[in-house]
Amino acid sequence: MENFKVVNRNTGATYFLNEKEKTNFFIKNKMQNYIEINLTKAKAKRINKMLDVVSHLAIIGASILATLLYIQNYC
C-alpha cells in the first residue's frame, strides 16, 4: 500500500494519506488545489541513492586497496 503526502497550495496544510484515504479525499476536494507527493516512491529513490554511494565507495576502496597491495608486493 502506497503512502502519500498531500499539501494544500493555498494554506500549506499537510495531510498524510494512504491510497484509500487519498481517493476519498479527492472525491471531496479538487485536485488542482493540492500538491501530491508519493512517499513510497520518494523513499525508494532515497534508498537507491544511498546504495549508489555505497557501491561507488566500495569500488574506490577496492581500487585503493589493490594499488596498495601492488605497491607493497612489487616495489
N, C-alpha and C positions, 0 to 999 in steps of 0.2 A: 504494500500500500504506500503510495507516494504522499509526501507532506509538502504543503505549500505555504508560502508567506504572501499575504495579500495586504497591500498598502494603499490607503486612500490618497489620491493625488491632491485633494483639497485640504484635508485636515491632518494628514500624516498618520492617521490611526492605523495600527498594525494588527493583523489577525493571522494566527497560525492555525491552518485547517488541513484536514486530510481530504481525500478525493470526494467522499460522500458529502462532507460538510461544505466543500467548495461548490459542488453542483447546486446544493440547496441555497447557498449564499448568493450565487449569481442568478438564481431564479428571482430572488427578491431585489437584487441590486443590479445596476447597469455596469457592464464590463468596462466601459470607456472611462469610468471614474476611478479605476483601480489599476495598480501595477501588480502583476502576478509573478512570483518567483518560485520555481520548483526547487525545494530544499534538498530533495533526494538526489537530483542531478548535480546540484552545486556541491554536495558532499562528495559525490563520486569524482567530480573534477578535482577537488582539493586533494583527495587521496591519490589520484593518478599523478598529480603534480609532485607530491611528496615521493612517490615511487620513482618517478623520473629522476629526481635529485639524488635519491639513494643509489640508483643504478649508475648514474654518472660519477658519483663519488667512488663507487666500488671499482669502476673502470680506471679512474685516475689513480686510486690507491694500488691497484694491481700493477699498473704500469710503473709506478714509483718503486714498488717492491721488486719487480723484475729488473729494473735498472740497478737498484742497489745490490741485488744478488749477482748480476753480471759484473759489476764493478768489483765486488768482493772476491769473486772466483777467478776473474781473468786479468785483473790489474795488479 
